[in-house]
Structure formats: C-alpha cells, structure tokens
C-alpha cells in the first residue's frame, strides 16, 4: 500500500502509531517520533494530521481511557453515550442522565462514565452530585491518575464559569498531591484570567517556564501562553526575556522532524495574529521562525512589516497609558484599525456600551484638543503617521471655540506659573502675575506686554 493511502482505511490510534494498548507513555512518544520520521509533515501533511491526532489521543490517559472504553464493549456503551451527548446538545438533560446511567450499568464503576454523569449533573445544577461522581471516579482509578481527575474537575468548573470553586479544587490538589499539582498550572492561569488577577496568572506562567528544565516539544503551549500573557497584560519590559527564553527553547531541538512540527505551529500562530491585526505579535513570531529555520523569506516578511510594527508598538503603549484623554485614545485606535485592522477588532478593543460615554467626553472640546497635544508629545509616531487625520479633528473642534479657548488649548505642555488645571483637567488661567518682558503664556511667542498684556 502506498504512503498516500496508508491511513485511508484505518485510523485506529494504536495502529496509526504502531503500538499496543498497554504501551507506556514513553513508548507511545517514541512511536510517534518514529512515525514522523517516516512521514515528514512537509511531504505528508494529511498523514501527519492523523499521526498527531492519534498521539494526542494516546498520550493523555483520560482520552486514551475514553477510546479504550468505546471499543471494549462492542459499541453498546458508545451508542448510549452518543445518545446522551445528543440529548445534551438539545438541552434534554434528564434524558442525557438516563442514557449515561444505562451505560454505567453495562460498565459498573467505569470512571469515564462517572465523569460524564458528573458533567450532566453540573449542567443540571446538582453540585453535590457533581462532587460525588468525581469522588467515585477518583476511587475507580489508580492513585497515580487521581491528579488528572482533579484537573478535569477544575476544567469542568471553569467551563461552567466558576473560577472560585475551581481554585478550591487546586487547593485540594496541592494538599493531597503536592508533587503533581503542577499539572493544573494551565487551568490556574485560566482561572486567574477569568478573575482578572493578572499578577497571579503571570506568577504561574513564570513558574511553569522555570520548571521546564529538559525541553520537550509538547511544552510549546507553555511558551505560547507566556508570550500571550506578556502581550495581553502589557508587560513590555518582559518582552526581551520572553524572546530569549523562546529562542533558547527552540534552539534545543536538532531533529528536522521536530523543527518542522514547531515551524508549522509558529506559522499558524503568526498567520492568525496577522489576520487579527496584531502586528507586534506577528513580528515576534516571524523573528522566531527565522531563528528556527534561517529561511530568508521570514526575514523579508519581518522587514516589510517593520514600519507598521513600530507604529503598533506605540499603539500598545498608548492602550496602557491611562493619562491620555479617552476619546483621543479611541480616535487613535479608530485611525489605526481603519488602515491596518477592521471594525470588528475595534469593537473588541472598545465595547459598544463604552462608546456613548466616549461621545459625552468628546463634547469637552478644549479637553479633546488638549488630548491631541498630549498625544503629539508622548506618542509622536502615532501623531505623525495620522497627522492629516489629527489636523482635521483639530479643525472641526476649533470651529466653535473662542480665541481665548484656543489659546488655552494650545498650552497643554507649555504651562508656566500662570496656568494650571482645574478639577476636571481643563487648563485655566491663574491670578499670578507675569513680567511684561516675559514670553506670553498664551503661546504666541510674543512678549507679554505686546500680546495678552495689552489688555491690562
């Protein structure tokens, strides 16, 4: 049979990898790498997909047990569970529970079915039964698999949007299985993100990276998450650390097969980021791809994006600068997405319900003009790139201003003892005197006695 047809009729994960149901995790991984050497991803992408799916099924003890279960009972249990899933999809929870119970009668004490019953009872709001089924599932497996069961329990609770209860499960895991508690780290990060506890999420991912002493290709997801948290949380001071750590990880792989797997994963990541308008992150992964492959095509793509990446970096700084007048910040996002992104991305960055508030703030014309002056000083690349847009905004806003208001608006970062901000942030003139030969505080560059001083 040709290589192109090898997997056409058989996708049994054991047969795909050429191993047996009693194979150890180490043996499964060796078989996986051997298959990749036989079917390089760049030459056999479809076969690689099947090999990868088989490995994902067998390397995870829970997924492996699910597969073994549905084959052990000649399909009867599988059919009952399929009926349960069909009922779940149409919110017929009681019927789903009954089908799962019937499956349990065929395979008494089966921890996979107990997990299904726990899931259904969680959806039915029966929290006590949920905990009870998980306890029975734990008792039904060997002790070494119990940390995995607790991780599944926490995952279910996070899917149910209850991070507080999931954290209680993490504490249980740490108390009973301290050496295995690291298995829940990806879930911990997710829980802290849901709770908005960014510092805690960052501590967990840093701990994960520090613990990865022997590089493993399956650890790529930790590095991807490390980068994601750095970007989302605006920890720009950590960028070089993440770059160096990522490159060190990639440089530890020598086989062409493993490098190709990494290349495909990084390539997919950068494509999705570019489509989403995340240009700084796109540049990050193009740099990693060039480091991994030395392919000049990636370097060229990076150079082509250099200008927009620099602009996007300044946009990232702007997003996390809370001193910038909000409507001005929104306008900057609007200009950027109009040229490099899309309206959907803008809606994600600035929720619709917040825009009414922005519109009200924008009515404060002097503050808006002051905000443009502030942006020009602190974010010159953004101002310069969209200068025509900002000048148009200025013209529109200045139409209804009096000469005095115009002069005040020009004083944002040229303040002296004659001007200060009131409680609303608007620049106002004080009663303090200025010398007749001093520069006029209105910004005209004339002496005070030949400008505003004439009025006195």
KENUVO-819505 format. One record per atom (N, C-alpha, C): residue in one letter; x negated, y, z negated. Coordinates in steps of 0.1 Angstrom, whole numbers, plus 2048, in hexadecimal, padded with zeros to 3 digits. Each point is the difference from the previous one (the first is absolute). Layout:
<recs>
AXYZ;...
</recs>
This chain:
<recs>
X7F77F4800;X80980C800;X7F780C800;X80380A808;X7F880C801;X8028097F3;X7F68097FE;X8018097F5;X80C809800;X80480480C;X80B809802;X80D7F97FB;X8017F2801;X80C7F97FD;X7FF7F97F2;X7F58017F9;X7FD7F87F4;X80B8027F6;X80580D7FE;X80A8037F5;X80E801805;X8027FD80D;X80D802806;X80B7F77FA;X7FC7F47FC;X80A7F67FB;X7FF7FD7F1;X7F58057F9;X7FE7FD7F2;X7FB80C7F8;X8088047F7;X7FC80C7F7;X8007FC7F2;X8007F37FD;X7FE7FB7F2;X7F38067FB;X8008087F5;X7F48077FC;X7F47F67FC;X8037F47FB;X7F67F77FD;X7F97FB80D;X8087FD80A;X7FB7FB80D;X7F980B807;X80580D7FF;X7F980B807;X7F28027FB;X7FF7FF7F2;X7F28017FA;X7F87F3800;X8077F5803;X7F97F4800;X7FC7FB7F2;X80A8017F6;X7FD7FC7F2;X80C7F97FB;X8007FC7F3;X80A7F87FA;X8078087F5;X80C7FA7FC;X8088087F5;X7F98007F3;X7F67F77FD;X7F98007F3;X7F3808801;X7FE80780B;X7F3807801;X7FF80B7F6;X7F48037FB;X7FD80B7F7;X80080D807;X80280B7F9;X80080D806;X7F3803807;X7F57FB7FB;X7F3802806;X7FF7F880D;X8067F4801;X8007F880C;X80980780B;X80B8057FB;X80980780A;X7F980C806;X7F88077F8;X7F980C806;X7F67FB80A;X7F87F67FD;X7F67FB809;X8067FC80D;X80B7F97FF;X8077FB80D;X80580C808;X80580B7F9;X80480C806;X7F5806808;X7F48027FA;X7F5806806;X7FB7F880C;X8007F27FE;X7FC7F880B;X80A80180C;X80D8027FE;X80980180B;X7FE80E807;X7FC80A7F8;X7FE80D807;X7F47FF809;X7F67F97FC;X7F47FE808;X8047F980D;X8097F67FF;X8047F980B;X809808809;X8088097FA;X809808808;X7FE80F7FC;X7F5806806;X7FD80E7FD;X80C809802;X80380A7F7;X80C808802;X80180880D;X7F4805804;X80180880C;X8037F880D;X7FD7F3800;X8037F780B;X80D7F97FF;X8057FD7F4;X80C7F97FE;X8098077F5;X80580C804;X8088087F6;X80C7F87FA;X8077F9809;X80C7F97FB;X7FD7F57F7;X7F67F8804;X7FB7F57F7;X7FB8057F3;X7F980C800;X7FB8067F4;X80C8047F7;X80A805806;X80C8047F8;X8067F47F8;X8017F5807;X8057F37FA;X7F77FB7F5;X7F3800803;X7F67FC7F6;X8018097F4;X80180D802;X8008097F5;X80D7FE7F7;X80B7FE807;X80D7FD7F9;X7FF7F37F8;X7FA7F6806;X7FE7F37F9;X7F88027F3;X7F5808802;X7F78027F4;X8078087F5;X80880B805;X8088087F6;X8097F77F8;X8067F6807;X80A7F77F9;X7F97F77F6;X7F47FA804;X7FA7F67F8;X7F68057F5;X7FB80D802;X7F78057F6;X8088057F3;X80D803802;X8088047F5;X8077F47FA;X7FE7FD7F3;X8067F47FA;X80F800800;X80680C7FF;X80F801800;X8057FD80E;X7FA80780A;X8057FE80E;X7FD7F1804;X7F57FB7FC;X7FD7F2803;X80A7F67FA;X8048037F4;X80A7F87F9;X80E801807;X80380C804;X80D802808;X8007F780C;X7F5800808;X7FF7F980C;X8017F17FD;X7F97FB7F6;X8007F27FC;X80E7FC7FC;X8078097F9;X80D7FC7FB;X80A7FE80B;X80080980A;X80A7FE80B;X7FD7F5809;X7F47FA7FF;X7FD7F4808;X8017F37F9;X8008017F3;X8007F37F7;X80D7FA800;X80B808801;X80D7FA7FE;X8087FE80E;X7F97FF80A;X8067FD80D;X80980B805;X7FF80C7FB;X80780B805;X80D8037F8;X8047F77F7;X80D8037F9;X7FF80C7F7;X7F58017F8;X7FD80B7F8;X7FF80D808;X7F97FF80B;X7FD80B809;X80E805805;X8097F8804;X80D804805;X8088077F5;X7FF7FB7F4;X8088067F5;X7FA80E7FD;X7F3801800;X7FA80D7FD;X80280A80C;X8017FB80C;X80380980B;X80E8057FF;X8097F77FB;X80E8057FE;X80080A7F5;X7F87FE7F5;X7FF80A7F5;X7FB80D806;X7F6800808;X7FA80C806;X80B808809;X8077F8807;X80B806809;X80A8077F7;X8047FA7F5;X8098067F7;X7FA80D7FA;X7F37FF7FD;X7FA80C7FA;X80080C80A;X7FE7FD80D;X80080A80A;X80D807801;X80B7F97FD;X80E806801;X8058037F2;X7F78017F6;X8048047F3;X80A7F67F9;X8007F4804;X8097F67FA;X7F77F97F5;X7FE8077F5;X7F67FC7F6;X8047F37F9;X80D7FF7FD;X8057F47F8;X7FE7F3809;X80480180D;X7FE7F5809;X7F17FC801;X7F880B801;X7F17FD801;X7FC7F97F4;X8048047F4;X7FC7F97F4;X8057F1800;X80C7FE805;X8057F2800;X7F87F7809;X7FC80580C;X7F77F8809;X7F37FD7FA;X7FA80A7F9;X7F37FE7FA;X8017F67F5;X80B8007F8;X8027F77F6;X8017F1805;X8077FF80C;X8017F3806;X7F37FB805;X7F7809804;X7F37FC804;X7F87FB7F4;X8028077F5;X7F97FC7F4;X8047F27FB;X80C7FC803;X8057F37FC;X7F87F5808;X7FC80380D;X7F97F7808;X7F18007FB;X7FB80A7FB;X7F28017FC;X7FF8077F2;X8047F87F6;X8018057F2;X7F38057FB;X80180C7FA;X7F48067FA;X7F680680A;X80480180D;X7F780680A;X7FF80F7FE;X7F38047FE;X7FE80E7FD;X80480980B;X7FF7FC80D;X80380980B;X80F8037FF;X8087F67FE;X80F802800;X8038097F3;X7F97FD7F5;X8038087F4;X7FD80F803;X7F5803808;X7FD80D804;X80B807808;X8067F8809;X80B805808;X80C8037F7;X8037F77F7;X80B8037F7;X7FE80D7F8;X7F38027FB;X7FD80C7F9;X80280C808;X7FC80080D;X80280B809;X80F803801;X8087F6803;X80E802802;X8068067F3;X7FD7FB7F4;X8058057F4;X7FC80E7FD;X7F4804804;X7FC80E7FF;X808809808;X8037FB80D;X809808808;X80E8017FB;X8047F57F8;X80E8007FA;X8008097F3;X7F48047FC;X8008087F4;X7FF7F87F3;X7FD7F3802;X7FF7F77F4;X7F17FF7FC;X7FC80B7F8;X7F28017FD;X7FB7F47F7;X8097FC7F6;X7FC7F67F7;X7FE7F3808;X8087FD809;X7FF7F4808;X7F3801809;X7FE80B805;X7F3803808;X7F47FC7F8;X7FF8057F4;X7F57FC7F7;X7FF7F17FD;X80C7FB7FE;X8017F17FC;X7FB7F780C;X80480380C;X7FC7F880C;X7F1802802;X7FA80C7FD;X7F2801802;X7F87F87F5;X8068007F4;X7FA7F87F6;X8007F1804;X80B7FB805;X8017F2804;X7F67FE80C;X7FF809809;X7F67FF80B;X7F27FF7FB;X7FD8087F6;X7F27FF7FA;X7FE7F27FA;X80A7FB7F9;X7FE7F37F9;X7FF7F580B;X80580280C;X8007F680A;X7F37FF808;X7F78097FE;X7F3800807;X7F47FE7F7;X7F57FC806;X7F47FF7F7;X7FC80E7FB;X7F97FF7F5;X7FD80D7F9;X7F8809809;X7F77FB809;X7F8809808;X80880880A;X80D7FC803;X808807809;X80A80A7F9;X8008007F3;X80A8087F9;X7FD80F802;X7F3805800;X7FE80E803;X80680480E;X8007F7809;X80680380D;X80F8027FF;X8067F77F7;X80F8027FE;X80380D7FA;X7F88047F6;X80280D7FA;X7FF80C80A;X7F67FE809;X7FE80B80B;X80D800809;X8057F5803;X80C7FF808;X80C8077F8;X8017FE7F3;X80A8067F8;X7FF80F801;X7F48057FE;X7FE80F800;X80380580E;X7FD7F980B;X80380480D;X80F801802;X8077F67FB;X80F801801;X80680C7FA;X7FA8037F4;X80580C7F8;X7FD80D808;X7F4800806;X7FD80C808;X80980280C;X8037F5806;X80A80080C;X80D8057FB;X8037FD7F3;X80D8047FA;X7FF80E7FB;X7F4806802;X7FD80E7FC;X8018027F1;X7FA7F77F9;X7FF8017F1;X7F17FF7FC;X7F880A803;X7F27FF7FD;X7FD7FF7F1;X8088067F7;X7FE7FF7F2;X8017F17FB;X8097F9805;X8017F27FC;X7F57F8806;X7FC80380C;X7F47FA806;X7F48027F8;X7FE80C7FA;X7F48027F8;X8017F87F3;X80C7FD7FB;X8017F67F5;X7FB7F2804;X8027FC80C;X7FB7F3805;X7F1801801;X7FA80B804;X7F2801801;X7FA7FF7F2;X8068057F6;X7FB7FF7F2;X8017F27FB;X80A7F9804;X8027F27FC;X7F47F8807;X7FE80380D;X7F57F9807;X7F28037F9;X7FE80C7FD;X7F38037F9;X7FE7F97F3;X80B7FF7F9;X7FF7FA7F2;X7FE7F1801;X8077F980A;X7FF7F2801;X7F57FB809;X7FD80780A;X7F67FC80A;X7F780B803;X7F88057F7;X7F780C802;X7F77FE80B;X7FB7F4803;X7F67FE80B;X80780080D;X80D7FE800;X80780080D;X80880D803;X7FF8097F6;X80980C802;X7FD80880C;X7F47FF805;X7FC80880C;X8097FD80C;X8067F4800;X8087FC80B;X80C80A802;X8048067F6;X80B809801;X7FC80F803;X7F3802803;X7FC80E802;X80780780C;X8027F980C;X80780780A;X80E8047FC;X8077F87F8;X80D8037FB;X80080B7F6;X7F58007F7;X7FF80B7F7;X7FF80E807;X7F880080B;X7FF80C808;X80D804805;X8087F7805;X80D803805;X8098057F5;X8007FA7F5;X8088057F4;X7FD80E7FC;X7F38037FF;X7FB80E7FC;X80480A80B;X7FF7FC80D;X80480980A;X80F8037FF;X8087F67FD;X80E8027FF;X80380A7F4;X7F87FF7F6;X8028087F4;X7FA80E802;X7F880280B;X7FA80D802;X7F38017F7;X7FB7F57FB;X7F48017F7;X7F47FE808;X7FC80A808;X7F57FF809;X7F27FC7FA;X7FE8067F4;X7F37FD7FA;X7FF7F17FC;X80B7FB7FB;X7FF7F17FC;X7FF7F880D;X80680380B;X7FF7F880C;X7F1801805;X7FA80C7FF;X7F2801804;X7F77F87F8;X8028007F3;X7F87F87F7;X8007F1803;X80C7FB804;X8017F2803;X7F97FD80D;X80180880B;X7F97FD80C;X7F18017FF;X7FC80A7F8;X7F18017FE;X7FB7F47F8;X8087FB7F7;X7FC7F37F9;X8007F4809;X80980080A;X8007F580A;X7F3800808;X7FD80C805;X7F4801809;X7F37FD7F8;X7FF8047F3;X7F47FD7F8;X7FF7F17FE;X80C7F97FF;X8007F27FD;X7FC7F780C;X80180680C;X7FD7F880C;X7F17FF803;X7FA7F77F9;X7F17FE801;X7FC7F980C;X8077F5803;X7FD7F880C;X80A80380B;X7FC80680A;X80A80480B;X8077F4806;X80D802801;X8087F6806;X80980780A;X8027FA80C;X80880680A;X80F8037FC;X8057F87F6;X80D8017FB;X80280D7F7;X7F48067FC;X80180B7F8;X80180E807;X8027FF80D;X80180C808;X80C8097FB;X80B7F97FC;X80B8087FC;X7FD8097F4;X7F77FC7F7;X7FC8097F5;X7F980D805;X7F87FE80A;X7F980C806;X80A809807;X8097FA807;X80A808807;X8098087F6;X8037F97F5;X8088077F5;X7F780B7FA;X7F47FE7FE;X7F680A7FA;X80180C808;X7FE7FF80D;X80180B809;X80D807800;X80B7F8800;X80D806801;X8038097F3;X7FC7FB7F4;X8038077F4;X7F780D800;X7F47FF805;X7F780C801;X80780B808;X8057FB80C;X80680A809;X80D8067FB;X8097F77FB;X80D8047FB;X8008097F4;X7F67FD7F7;X7FF8077F4;X7F780D801;X7FB80280C;X7F880C803;X7F38007F8;X7FA7F47FE;X7F37FF7F9;X7F580180A;X7FF80C806;X7F680280A;X7F27FF7FB;X7FD8037F3;X7F37FF7FB;X7FB7F17FF;X8097F7802;X7FD7F2800;X7FE7FA80E;X80180880A;X8007FB80E;X7F37F9803;X7F58067FD;X7F37FB803;X7FD7F27F9;X8058007F4;X7FF7F37F8;X8087F5806;X80C803805;X8087F6807;X7F97FC80D;X7FB80A808;X7FA7FD80C;X7F47F67FE;X7F78047F6;X7F47F87FE;X8047F27FB;X80A7FF7F7;X8057F37FB;X8057F780B;X808806809;X8067F980B;X7F57FB80A;X7F7809803;X7F57FC809;X7F77F57FA;X7FE8007F4;X7F87F67F9;X8077F2801;X80E8017FE;X8087F4801;X7FF7FA80E;X80280980A;X8007FB80E;X7F37FA804;X7F58077FB;X7F37FC804;X7FB7F27FA;X8087FB7F7;X7FD7F37F9;X8047F4809;X80780280B;X8057F5808;X7F77FF80D;X7FB7F4802;X7F77FE80B;X8067F880C;X8097F77FD;X8067F880B;X808808809;X8007FE80D;X80780780A;X80F7FE7FE;X8047F47FB;X80E7FD7FF;X8068097F5;X7F98017F4;X8058087F6;X80080F803;X7F6804808;X7FF80E804;X80C803809;X8047F7809;X80B802809;X80D8017F8;X8027F87F6;X80C8017F8;X80180E7F9;X7F48047FB;X80080E7FA;X80380B80A;X7FA7FE80C;X80280A80A;X80E801804;X8077F5802;X80E800803;X8098077F6;X7FC7FD7F3;X8088067F5;X7FE80F7FF;X7F3805802;X7FD80E7FF;X80680780D;X8007FA80B;X80580580C;X80F8037FF;X8077F67FA;X80E8027FE;X80380B7F6;X7F88017F6;X80280B7F6;X7FE80E806;X7F6801808;X7FD80E806;X80B80380B;X8057F6807;X80B803809;X80C8057F9;X8047FA7F6;X80C8047F8;X7FE80E7FA;X7F48027FB;X7FE80E7FA;X80080B80B;X7FB7FD80B;X80080A80B;X80E802805;X8087F6801;X80E801804;X8088097F6;X7FC7FE7F4;X8078087F5;X7FB80E7FE;X7F5804808;X7FB80D7FF;X7F68027F5;X7FB7F57FB;X7F68017F5;X7F2800805;X7FB80B805;X7F4801808;X7F37FE7F8;X8008057F3;X7F47FE7F8;X7FE7F27FD;X80B7F97FD;X8007F17FD;X7FC7F880D;X80580580B;X7FC7FA80D;X7F1801802;X7FB80B7FE;X7F1802801;X7F97F77F6;X8057FF7F4;X7FA7F77F6;X7FE7F2806;X80A7FB806;X8007F2805;X7F87FE80D;X80080B808;X7F87FF80C;X7F18007FC;X7FD8077F6;X7F28007FB;X7FC7F27FB;X80A7FA7F8;X7FD7F27FB;X7FF7F680C;X80880280A;X8007F780C;X7F3801807;X7FB80C801;X7F2802807;X7F57FA7F7;X8018017F3;X7F77FA7F7;X8007F1801;X80C7FA801;X8017F2801;X7FB7FA80D;X80480780B;X7FD7FA80E;X7F5807808;X7FD80C7FC;X7F6808808;X80580280E;X80D7FF802;X80680380D;X80180F803;X7F980580A;X80180F802;X80D805804;X80A7F8803;X80D804803;X8078067F4;X7FD7FA7F4;X8058057F4;X7FA80E7FC;X7F3801803;X7F980D7FD;X80680B809;X8037FC80D;X80680A809;X80D8057FB;X8097F67FC;X80D8047FB;X7FF8097F4;X7F67FD7F8;X7FE8087F4;X7FC80E803;X7F780280A;X7FB80D805;X80C807806;X8087F9808;X80C807806;X80A8067F6;X8007F97F4;X8098057F6;X7FA8097F6;X7F4804802;X7F88077F6;X80780D7FC;X80480880A;X80680D7FD;X80D7FF7F8;X8097F7805;X80D7FE7F9;X7FE7FA7F2;X7F57F77FE;X7FD7FB7F3;X7FC80A7F6;X7F880A805;X7FC80B7F7;X80C8087FC;X80980380A;X80C8077FD;X8097F87F6;X8017F3802;X8087F87F7;X7FA7FF7F2;X7F38017FF;X7FA8007F3;X80480D7F8;X80080B807;X80480C7FA;X80F8007FD;X8087F9808;X80F7FE7FD;X8017F87F3;X7F87F67FF;X8017F87F3;X7FD8087F4;X7F6809801;X7FC8097F5;X80C8097FD;X80680580B;X80C8097FE;X80B7F97F9;X8037F3803;X80B7F97FA;X7FF7FF7F1;X7F37FF7FB;X7FE7FF7F2;X7FC80D7F9;X80280B807;X7FD80D7FB;X80E8067FC;X8038007F3;X80D8057FC;X80180F7FD;X7F5807803;X80080F7FF;X80580680D;X8017F980B;X80480580C;X810802800;X80580B805;X80E803800;X8077F5808;X80A7F87FA;X8057F4806;X80580280E;X80880B804;X80480180E;X7F580280A;X7F58067FB;X7F4801809;X7FA7F2802;X7FF7F87F6;X7FB7F3801;X8097F7809;X80D8027FF;X8097F9809;X7FE80480F;X7FE80D802;X7FE80580D;X7F37F9806;X7F67FF7F8;X7F37FA805;X8027F2804;X8087F87F7;X8037F2804;X80980080D;X809809801;X80880180C;X7F880280C;X7F680A800;X7F880280B;X7F77F4804;X7FB7FA7F5;X7F77F4803;X8077F5806;X80C7FC7FA;X8087F5805;X80680380E;X80280C803;X80680380D;X7F57FD80B;X7F38027FD;X7F67FE809;X7FA7F2800;X7FF7FA7F4;X7F97F37FE;X8097F57FA;X80B8037FB;X8097F67FA;X80D800806;X80B7FE7F7;X80D800805;X80A8057F5;X80C802803;X80A8057F7;X8037F67F4;X7FF7F3804;X8037F77F5;X7F58007F5;X7F4802805;X7F58017F6;X80280C7F7;X80480B806;X80280D7F9;X80B7FE7F5;X80B7F8804;X80A7FE7F7;X7FC7F77F4;X7F67F7802;X7FB7F87F5;X7F78097F7;X7F980A805;X7F88087F8;X80880B7F9;X80A805806;X80980A7FA;X80E7FB800;X8057FA7F6;X80E7FA800;X80A80B803;X80B7FC807;X80A809805;X8068087F4;X8027FA7F5;X8078077F5;X7F780B7FA;X7F37FF803;X7F780B7FB;X7FF80C809;X8057FE80C;X7FF80B80A;X80980C7FD;X80B7FD7FA;X80980B7FC;X7F98097F6;X7F97FA7F7;X7F88087F6;X7F5808807;X7FA7FA80A;X7F5807807;X80680C807;X80C7FE806;X80680B808;X80380C7F7;X8047FD7F3;X80380A7F7;X7F38087FC;X7F57F87FE;X7F48077FD;X7FB80880B;X8027FB80D;X7FB80780B;X80680E802;X80C8027F9;X80680D801;X7F880B7F9;X7F77FC7F7;X7F78097F9;X7F580480A;X80380A808;X7F780380C;X7F28047FC;X7FE8087F5;X7F38047FC;X7F87F47FB;X8067F77F9;X7F97F57FB;X7FC7F780C;X8097FF80A;X7FC7F780B;X7F4806807;X80080D802;X7F4806807;X7F47FF7F8;X8018017F3;X7F57FE7F7;X7FB7F2801;X80A7F7801;X7FC7F1801;X7F87FE80D;X80380780B;X7F87FE80C;X7F28067FE;X7FF80B7F9;X7F28067FD;X7F87F67F8;X8077FA7F6;X7F97F67F7;X7FB7F4808;X8097FB809;X7FC7F5808;X7F5803809;X80080C806;X7F5804809;X7F28007F9;X8018047F3;X7F38007F8;X7FC7F27FC;X8097F87FB;X7FD7F37FA;X7FF7F580B;X80780180B;X8017F680A;X7FE80680E;X7F4805802;X7FE80780D;X8027F880C;X7FD7F3800;X8017F780C;X80F7FF804;X8097FF7F6;X80E7FF802;X80580D806;X7FC80B7FA;X80480D805;X7FB80380E;X7F37FD803;X7FB80280D;X8067F780B;X8027F47FD;X8067F680A;X80E804804;X8088067F6;X80E803803;X8018107FF;X7F6807803;X80080E7FE;X80C807807;X8027FC80D;X80B806807;X80E7FE7F9;X8027F57FA;X80C7FD7F8;X8018087F4;X7F48027F9;X8018087F3;X80280E804;X7FA80580B;X80280E803;X80F803804;X8067F6806;X80E801804;X8098017F3;X7FC7F77F6;X8078007F3;X7FF80E7FA;X7F4805800;X7FD80D7FA;X80980B807;X80080080D;X80880A807;X80F7FF7FC;X8057F4800;X80E7FE7FC;X8038057F2;X7F77FD7F7;X8028047F2;X7FF80F7FE;X7F6806807;X7FD80E7FD;X80B80A806;X8087FB809;X80A808806;X8098087F6;X8047F97F5;X8098067F6;X7F98077F5;X7F2801800;X7F98057F4;X7FE80F802;X8008077F4;X7FC80E800;X7F1801801;X7FA80B803;X7F1802801;X7FA7FC7F3;X8068047F4;X7FA7FD7F3;X8007F17FE;X80A7F9804;X8017F17FE;X7F57F9809;X7FE80680C;X7F67FB809;X7F28017FA;X7FE80C7FA;X7F28027FA;X7FF7F67F4;X80A7FE7F8;X7FF7F77F5;X7FD7F2805;X8077FC80A;X7FE7F2806;X7F27FE804;X7F980A804;X7F27FF805;X7F67FF7F5;X8048017F3;X7F68017F6;X7FE7F37F8;X8047F5806;X8007F37F8;X7F27FD7F9;X7F6800808;X7F37FD7FB;X7F680C800;X80680C800;X7F880D800;X8058087F4;X8057F97F6;X8058077F4;X7F58077F9;X80380C7FA;X7F78067F6;X8088047F4;X7FB8097F8;X8068037F4;X80E807802;X80380580C;X80C807803;X80C7F7803;X7FD7F3802;X80A7F7804;X8007F37F8;X80B7FB7FD;X8017F37F9;X80D7F9804;X8017F37FC;X80C7F8804;X80A8017F4;X80D801803;X80A7FF7F6;X8047F27FD;X80A7FD7F8;X8037F27FC;X8047F880B;X80680680B;X8047F880C;X7F57FD809;X7F48067FE;X7F57FE808;X7FE80B80B;X809809800;X80080B80A;X7F580B7FC;X7F9805809;X7F680A7FD;X80680E7FE;X7FD8067F5;X80680D7FD;X7F580A7FC;X80380D802;X7F780B7FD;X8008037F1;X7F58027FA;X7FF8037F2;X7FF80F7FE;X8008057F4;X7FF80E7FD;X7F28047FE;X7F67F7801;X7F28047FE;X7FC80980B;X7F78097FC;X7FB80A80A;X7F57FB808;X7FE80580C;X7F57FD809;X7F980D804;X7F27FF801;X7F980C804;X80380580E;X80080E801;X80480680D;X7F77FB80B;X7F37FD7FD;X7F77FC80B;X7FE7F0801;X8087F97F8;X8007F2800;X8087FB80C;X7FD7F3805;X8087FB80B;X80F7FF7FC;X809803809;X80E8007FD;X8047F17FD;X8077FE7F6;X8057F27FC;X80A7FA80A;X80580880A;X80A7FB809;X7F97F880B;X7F2801801;X7F97F880A;X7FE80780D;X80280D801;X7FF80780C;X7F1803804;X7F77FE7F6;X7F2802801;X7FC80F800;X80A8097FD;X7FE80E7FF;X7FE8037F1;X7FA80C7FD;X7FF8047F2;X80E8037FB;X8017FD7F3;X80D8027F9;X80680E803;X7F780B7FF;X80580E801;X80580380E;X7FC7F880A;X80480280E;X80B7F7804;X8057F77F7;X80A7F6803;X80C8027F6;X8017F57F8;X80C8017F6;X7FE80B7F6;X7F48057FE;X7FE80B7F6;X80680D804;X80380180D;X80680C805;X80E8037F9;X8067F47FD;X80D8017FB;X8008077F2;X7F57FE7F9;X7FF8067F3;X7FD80F800;
</recs>
